Amino acid sequence: MPDEPIPFGRPQLDADEIEAVTRVLSGHTLVHGPVTAKFEKAFAARVGAEHAISVSSCTAGLQLSLLANEVGPGDEVLVPAMTHVATAHAVEWCGAKPVFVDVDPGSGNIAASGVKAALGSETRAVLVVHYLGLPCDMDAIRTASDAAGCPVIEDCALAVDARYGDRVAGTLGSTGCFSFYPVKHMTTIEGGMVTTNDDALAATIRQRRAFGYDRMLGQRRVTGVYDVTELGHNFRMNEVEAAVGLAQMAKLDAFQAARKANFDRLRAALADIEEVTVFEPVQGKAVSSHYCLNAILPEDGRVDRSRVLDRLKEAGIGFSVHYPVAVPLTTYYRKRYGFSPGKFPVAEWIASQSISLPVGPHVRPEDIDRIAEQLHDSIRHARS
Ligand SMILES: *Cc1c(COP(=O)(O)O)cnc(C)c1O
């Protein structure tokens, strides 16, 4: 019998989540309720932030963060060329222009030197992404952005518990935006969270995630009576999603320990493959959240990634690609801004030659050994 396939990601849900959801559905409060408030409090404590504001997705959180920092038409926002397209889309939806900066060949993160060079008079914010959980070089980035008076917004979609010195991702800039999509570190099905230590930003984000109401439901002196002072969205999280999130948080320590152990085991098992690059924390103070193990093949193409992927697929090894196109080279951004290949060489290398391997809590140590063996085998066959 062939071995069971190992998926890239699999949400870890059991009777705890089912019971928590049932409890919410048996009651009458489905939004604006106590479960969401409790989840926000628990998440703020985990990150060590003053405020955590639940939202409907990380993308919504990024857009609200930009709006709260008054980013709008005519403004530019620096964005890494290698990220989820959501990072750049959030800027576009504010009517601002994303200015793409190539990433560092040692980390996949936005290059601090590139940030410094790209900061200009129109730059309103710097949006950094901790690529696959590896923290950006925040000291160097903050030195440049602070000097220019630009806030830094962190895309922490894959960086739950990532650390930089004595601080946690989500507290390294003006706001941090997390994702609870099914295959991230933890899930609420769809959902996200914005963390910040800034009271004013928190108040604006709370208001603009819910239509721009001047008073939240519980604060209305006369029930049903409110005014609207801002152009808001409906970007709220509901009570069912928050109940799933709270149940997930109770297991998060175990999830993270499994990720790290799986990552370390796989890293060691791949150490002898000369053609594979794996990014490591470089600044001596960064700790990754080990979202996956990204194995990057040589830029010169002497190992053909498509042949490696075909063979892994045949062997039932799940994988993903983060991300398959440098964002400026996606059709939308090419058409809009006229980018062509060659301008973002590091992002283009990662897009064409990286393979994200699973290390999530659904993966057992014996699965890791199988993944390593199959990668060795696949690369052997894909050498030209
Ligand atoms: C998944 C992801 C997002 C989008 O998160 P959603 O919650 O699905 O909106 C944004 N940025 C990065 C880096 C991601 O990996």
The ligand as an SDF file (V2000), in Angstrom:
LIG
                    3D

 15 15  0  0  0  0  0  0  0  0999 V2000
   -2.0370   34.7130    4.0310 C   0  0  0  0  0  0  0  0  0  0  0  0
   -1.3450   35.9980    3.9400 C   0  0  0  0  0  0  0  0  0  0  0  0
   -2.0630   37.1940    3.8460 C   0  0  0  0  0  0  0  0  0  0  0  0
   -3.5620   37.2250    3.6990 C   0  0  0  0  0  0  0  0  0  0  0  0
   -4.2290   36.8400    4.8650 O   0  0  0  0  0  0  0  0  0  0  0  0
   -5.8200   36.7750    4.8620 P   0  0  0  0  0  0  0  0  0  0  0  0
   -6.1660   36.5660    6.3070 O   0  0  0  0  0  0  0  0  0  0  0  0
   -6.1960   35.6020    4.0150 O   0  0  0  0  0  0  0  0  0  0  0  0
   -6.3330   38.0600    4.3420 O   0  0  0  0  0  0  0  0  0  0  0  0
   -1.3560   38.3830    3.8360 C   0  0  0  0  0  0  0  0  0  0  0  0
   -0.0230   38.4110    3.9010 N   0  0  0  0  0  0  0  0  0  0  0  0
    0.7110   37.2760    3.9660 C   0  0  0  0  0  0  0  0  0  0  0  0
    2.2080   37.3690    4.0610 C   0  0  0  0  0  0  0  0  0  0  0  0
    0.0760   36.0230    3.9740 C   0  0  0  0  0  0  0  0  0  0  0  0
    0.8110   34.9080    4.0130 O   0  0  0  0  0  0  0  0  0  0  0  0
  1  2  1  0
  2  3  1  0
  2 14  2  0
  3  4  1  0
  3 10  2  0
  4  5  1  0
  5  6  1  0
  6  7  2  0
  6  8  1  0
  6  9  1  0
 10 11  1  0
 11 12  2  0
 12 13  1  0
 12 14  1  0
 14 15  1  0
M  END
$$$$
